[in-house]
Amino acid sequence: MYYVMQVVTGTEDRIEEQVKVMVDNELYHFCFHPMRQIKKKFRGEWKVIHEKLLPGYVFITSDCVQRLYRELENVPAFTRLLGKDGEHFIPLSDHEVEWLEWMIESPDQNMEVQLSQVSVSEDAAISILSGPLKNLEGCIKKIDLHRRIAKVEVNFMNRKIVVHLGIEMVRKKKE
């Protein structure tokens, strides 16, 4: 089961390290914060940059969340575990887990959303060729070709949020 910890933005790496040191590793499988690749232009040249996909959130997978929570309370920078309903913590829904795993493609490796490749035709029609945006056309709210960003609306923890994903223009199609 996937659970979400809300932490102070900018402390995600430190929280992960503290969890690895202070929490019994038998209580969780993975602890991570997903990253994304985007392109930014520096001095006229496009560079791939790695940024946090959901700043302020760290994900943790566990089958024994009550015991995990008691140990997480000892982590100094820990803020809270989201989804508490009375005495129980609510894991991410199957739909949210599918979306997260689809975005990062391999949940046991680098936890990073890759660039999606797009092409633009002469009449300005945009086609998604590959990457995490493929098959998400209905969720894309805007594609900013100038900044190489796609704004995607997703349901996360029972609310709609917009995440920015990186795109790479691979060619202009001729019609």
C-alpha positions in Angstrom: 0.0 0.0 0.0 1.2 3.5 -0.9 1.0 6.2 1.7 1.8 9.9 1.5 3.8 11.9 4.0 3.5 15.7 3.9 6.8 17.3 4.7 8.3 20.8 4.5 9.1 21.6 0.9 12.8 21.2 0.3 13.3 18.6 3.0 12.2 15.6 0.9 15.8 14.2 0.6 16.5 14.7 4.2 13.3 12.9 5.3 14.1 9.9 3.1 17.5 9.6 4.7 16.1 10.0 8.2 13.5 7.3 7.4 16.3 4.9 6.2 18.3 5.5 9.4 15.6 5.7 12.0 12.7 3.4 10.9 12.9 -0.4 10.9 13.3 -1.3 7.2 10.9 -4.3 7.7 8.1 -1.8 8.2 8.3 -0.3 4.7 9.3 -1.3 1.1 10.1 2.0 -0.6 10.4 5.5 0.6 10.8 8.1 -2.2 9.8 11.4 -3.7 9.2 11.3 -7.5 11.3 13.5 -9.7 10.7 14.8 -13.2 12.9 15.7 -16.1 12.2 19.1 -17.7 14.2 21.1 -20.2 15.4 24.7 -19.5 17.3 27.0 -21.7 20.7 28.3 -20.4 22.7 30.6 -22.6 20.9 29.5 -25.7 21.2 25.7 -25.1 18.5 23.4 -23.8 19.6 21.3 -20.7 17.8 18.5 -18.9 17.0 19.5 -15.3 15.8 17.2 -12.5 13.1 18.7 -10.2 10.6 17.3 -7.7 7.4 16.2 -9.3 5.3 16.9 -6.1 7.2 19.2 -3.8 6.4 18.7 -0.1 5.4 15.0 -0.5 7.3 11.8 0.2 5.7 8.4 -0.6 6.2 5.3 1.4 4.9 1.8 0.8 4.0 -0.4 3.8 1.8 -3.3 4.8 1.8 -2.3 8.5 1.1 1.4 8.6 0.1 1.7 12.2 3.5 0.5 13.4 5.2 2.5 10.7 3.4 5.7 11.9 4.6 5.2 15.5 8.2 5.0 14.2 7.8 7.9 11.8 6.8 10.1 14.8 10.4 9.8 16.0 11.8 11.3 12.7 12.6 14.9 13.6 11.4 16.6 10.3 8.4 14.4 9.8 5.2 16.5 9.5 2.3 14.1 9.0 1.0 11.1 7.2 -2.0 12.1 4.9 -5.3 10.3 4.7 -6.1 9.7 8.4 -9.7 8.6 8.9 -10.2 8.2 12.7 -7.7 5.6 13.8 -6.8 4.3 10.3 -4.6 5.7 7.5 -6.1 5.6 4.1 -3.6 4.5 1.3 -3.6 5.9 -2.1 -6.4 4.6 -4.3 -5.7 2.0 -7.0 -6.2 4.7 -9.6 -3.6 7.0 -7.9 -1.1 4.2 -7.6 -1.6 3.3 -11.3 -1.1 6.9 -12.3 2.1 7.2 -10.1 3.5 3.9 -11.4 2.6 4.8 -15.0 4.4 8.2 -14.6 7.6 6.8 -13.1 7.5 3.6 -15.3 9.7 1.5 -12.9 8.8 2.0 -9.3 11.9 0.2 -8.0 14.5 2.2 -9.9 15.0 6.0 -10.3 11.5 7.3 -9.5 11.7 9.9 -12.2 9.2 11.0 -14.8 11.0 11.1 -18.2 10.5 13.7 -20.9 7.7 13.0 -23.4 8.6 13.4 -27.0 6.2 15.6 -29.1 6.1 16.8 -32.6 4.4 19.8 -34.1 3.0 19.9 -37.6 3.0 23.0 -39.8 -0.6 23.8 -38.8 0.5 23.7 -35.1 -1.1 20.4 -34.3 0.8 18.7 -31.5 1.3 14.9 -31.4 2.6 13.0 -28.4 5.0 10.4 -29.7 6.2 8.7 -26.6 6.7 9.1 -22.8 4.4 9.5 -19.9 2.0 11.9 -21.7 1.2 9.2 -24.2 -2.4 8.1 -23.6 -3.0 11.0 -21.2 -4.2 13.4 -23.8 -7.5 14.0 -22.0 -5.7 15.1 -18.9 -3.4 17.6 -20.6 -4.7 21.2 -20.0 -2.0 23.1 -21.8 1.2 22.5 -23.7 3.7 25.4 -23.4 6.1 24.8 -26.3 8.2 27.8 -25.4 8.9 26.6 -21.9 8.8 22.8 -23.0 6.2 22.1 -20.3 2.8 20.2 -20.4 0.3 21.1 -17.7 -1.6 17.9 -16.7 -4.5 17.8 -14.3 -4.7 14.7 -12.1 -6.7 13.5 -9.1 -4.4 13.2 -6.1 -5.6 12.6 -2.5 -9.2 13.4 -3.4 -8.5 16.7 -5.1 -7.5 17.9 -8.6 -3.9 19.2 -8.9 -1.9 20.4 -11.9 1.5 18.9 -12.4 4.1 20.2 -14.9 5.8 17.5 -17.0 8.7 18.1 -19.4 8.4 17.7 -23.2 11.0 17.4 -25.9 10.2 18.6 -29.4 11.8 16.0 -31.7 10.7 17.2 -35.1 8.2 19.3 -37.0 6.0 17.2 -39.1 5.3 18.2 -42.7 1.7 17.6 -43.8 
